[in-house]
Amino acid sequence: MRVRFWGVTGTIPSPSLVASTGGGGRACGNTTCIEVSWPGQTIIYDAGSGFLAFGEAILAELAADSLRSTRIDLILSHPHLDHLMGLVFGALTYDPRLRIHLWASPATLEALNILLNPASPTSRIYFPPTFIEMKGLADRNAVIPGSTFELGEAKVQTMALRHPGGCMGFRLTIGTKSIVLASDHEHPRQGVDEDLARFCEGADVVYTEGQYTRDEYEGLTALGAGPPIPRKGWGHSTMEDCLATAMAAGCGHLVLGHHDPIRPLESLGHHQARLLAVAGNRLRLSMAIEGEILNLA
């Protein structure tokens, strides 16, 4: 199983430059889009602005006649713009040679219908195109949060998350390996979220968010140049709570993403070191970086 991070910034795209191992810099700052793939099958988690870069890579493979499958399964957590904009504006969605199968909650599908159905009163108000133009979108499938279904070799478990308007987390299991994708979730209280910990129990990788530190969330410390802002009820979690939950779940590798667009990327290493001092050797912990790849053998 291969996991590639095409976008790991939260809320809005925030163009930035980070150092690359080959020297120079690498552009980043795209919103949520994560690829989970293995030979012959590709699942995409969310279609933020990172979906555009993913689409360009797929279309390049198609042009080179090296694409193993034209099927793409898109599991969509919720319809907020930072998780959706790539589906609407990416070339992949409009190419009839591709078959994108979308899986989302009934509430998310209804929101998409309001935005993109040409018969909707709000059609073309927020986005110029509609479903009619999206020739690469094969179908839209309803998934009840809490249910389990299969996508090829993958077992997909789902969980309702705490986020304004609703959100859904996913656990993908292929063979003996599993990854949890659960961003945009606010813990009900400080510390371990027991429901999420059960969902993540024993997972090899848990990708979740750490958009704020505890003090930023409480409004005690400013994030950026503005004044401190309390962020309770915004539907996002703290790095500290995500770590506590991952340790309680006994996961192997915690990856924190959905980075706040105001946070300087060079500060992520500081927060990683701070959290590792708490975690010790109980798990592996890293900050998600756009373009990086994890291989689960």
N, C-alpha and C positions, 0 to 999 in steps of 0.2 A: 504494500500500500504506500502510495506517495501522496504527501500533503504539500501543496504549494500555496503560499500566501500572495494573492494578487492585490489585495487591499486590506489594510488593518487599521485605518484611521476611522474615528467615529464622527458622527454628526454632519460634517461637511468635508469635501476634499480640501487638503491643505498642502499645496505643493512645497516640497522640501528637498534637500539634497543630503544624503548620508554617504559616508566614506564606503568605498567598495574594496574588496580584498585585492582587486587588480590595480588599485590606485585610482585617483580621480574621485568621481562621485557617481551616485546612482539616484535618479529621481524617484520620489516616493510621495506618499500622502493621499493615495486613493482610499476610498471607503470600501466597506466590507465585501470581499469576494475571496472565497477559499476553495481550492480544488482538491478533491480527494479522488485519486484515480488508481487503477491497476489495469493490467493488460486487457484491452477491449471494452473498458467501461470507465465513464467519467461522471462524477457527481460534483455539482457546484453548490456551495452554501452561500446564498445571497448574491445579489447582482448589483452591488454598489458600483462606483466608478471604476473599480478594478476589473469589472466584467468586460470593459472595453479592451484592455490589454490582453485578457484571456482570449477574447474573441479574435483579436488580430493574430495571436499565436495559432489558434485553431484554423483560421482561414489560410495562414501560411502553410500549415501542414496539408491542408486540403489542396492547395495549389501545387504542392510538391508531390502529391499523390502518396503521402506517408501517414495519413490519418487512418487509424485502425477502425474507428466507428464514427458514424455521423450522428449517433444518438448522444444527447447530453441530458442528464437529469438534474434539474434545478430545484433544490429544496429551499424555500423562501421562508424566513423566520417571521417577517411582518412587512407591511407596506410603507414604512417610513422612507422618505426620499433617499436617504443615504444608503439604503439597502436595495433600492429599486432603480435608480437612475441609469445604471448600465444596461438594464434590460430594455429600457425605452430608447436609449440613444446609441446602443452598440450595434454595429453592422451585422453581427452574428444573428440577431433576432429577425433580420429581414432577408436572410439568405435561404431560399427554399431547398438548398442542398443539405441543410442541417435540420435535425429534428430535436427541438428542445421540449422536454416534457416537464411541466411545472407542477410542483407539489407544495401545497400550502393549506392553511386552515380555512374553513368556510368564511370567517371574517375577513381574512386577507384577500381571498378571491372576490368577495363582494366589494371590497375597497378598489381592487383592480378594475372590476366591472364598472364602477362609478367613474373611474378616471379614463378608461380606455375603450369602453364599449361605445361604438359610434351612435347608438340610440340613447345614450345617457345625456341628461341635460347639461352635464359638466364636460362632455366630450370636447376635446381640443382646447379647453380653457387652460389646463395646467400643462398638457403635453400636446405638441402638434399632431403626432400620429395616433392611430387607433389600432385595435386588434386586427382590422382588415389588412393593414399593410404589413403586419408581422408574419411573413410567410415561413419563417423558421420556427415559430412557436406552434408545436404540433398539438398540444392539448393542455388543459388546466385541470388538475386533480385535487379533490378535497381530502384533507387529512385531519381527523379529529385529534386535537392535542390529548396525549395519553395513550394513543393507539400505537400499534406496531404493524409495519408492512415490509415488503421485500422489494428491492431494486436489484435485479440480477442476483449476483452472489451476496449482496449486502442485506443484512437484517437492519431495519431502521426503526428505532424506538423514539418516541416523542414525549415531550413534557411541556405543559403550559408554563410560561415564564411571567414574571411580574414586570410589566412594562405598559405605559399608557397606550390604550388601544389594543392591547394583547400582543403576545409574541410566543414563539414556539422554539424549543430547543430540540436537538437531534442527537442521537447516539447511533453511530454506524459501526457495525461489526462485520468484518470480513474474515472468515476463518477464525483464528485465535486472537486477532488484533481488533481493538476498538478505539474509536475517537469520539469524544463528546464535543459538540459545537453548540455553545449556549451563551451567546452574547445578548446584550440589551436585557439585563435582568437585575432588578433591585432586591437585595436581600431583605427579608422581612424585619430583621433586627441585626444588631451588631454581632459579629462572630459567625459561627457555622450555620449555614442554611441546610437544615436536615433533609428536606425534600430533594434539594439539588445534590447533596452528598450521596443520597441513595441512588439517584439517577447516574451519578458519575462513578459509583463504586467499582474499583478495580480497573478502570479504563487506562489504557496505555497512554493516551494523550487527552488532556482536557483543554480546549480553547474556550476561554471566557474573557470577560472584560475586567479591566482595572482602570476605568476611565479616571477615577479620582483617588487621591489619598484620603485617609480618614478625616484629616483636618480640612481638606478642600470640600469634602462632602458635607461636613458640619457647618461650613461657612466660617471657619476659624482662620483659614489661610487663603490668600488670593491665588488664583491660577491665571497667570498672565499679569498685565499691567493694571487691570481694573480692580475694584474693591472685592473683598471676600463675598461670595454668594452662597447661601445655603442651598443644597441641591437635593434635599429629601423630596421624594415624589417624582423625580425626573426619570425614574426607570433605569438607573445605572448604579453600579456597585463600586465598592472601594477595593483597592489592591489587597489590603489586609484581610478583608472578609473573604475574598476569592481564594486567598492562600489558606486560610483556616478551613474553608470548605473542602478544598482539594486534599489537604492533609487528612481530614476526617474521612474522606472517600478512599484513601489509599491509592490514589492515581499515581502513575509512573512519571508523568511529565506535564507540568502546568505551563501553558502558554497564555500570556496576558496580551490582549489586543484591544481593539476599539479605542485606541489612544485618543485623548482629547486633542483636537486640532490646534489648540493654543500651546500645548506642552512641547517644549523643544525636544527634538528627537535625541539630542546628545545627553539629555538628562535621564533617559531610560536606563542607562547603565547604572546610574546612582541608585535608582529605585530597585533595580534587580538585585544589586548587592545588599541593599537594606533588607529586602525580603528574604534573600538567601541566608542572611544571618539569623533569621527567625526559623527558617525551614530546616537548616542543617542538612543532614544527609537523608532526610525522610522522603524527598522527591527531587526531581530535576525541575528547574524553573528557568524560563526564559521569556523575554519580551518579543512579541511577534514583530518581524521586520519584513516589509514588503519585498518580495522576490525570493525570500529564503524557502528552502525545501526541506522537509522532514521525510525520511524513509523509514517505514516500519517494516522490518524484515519478518 
